[in-house]
């Protein structure tokens, strides 16, 4: 009986997101989305920095 309970416990514990292909895909997609969001923020900051540099150099926007 104790062995069966231990097997059930291990079975429940091993059923995380990483244990199934769908779970791994979801984790991968979440990671990619976080990276994409980070790149978007970096891009926005670079554009803002360029705008400020142009303003500082008195270059008109085209």
Order of alpha helices (4+ residues) and beta strands (2+ residues): alpha-alpha
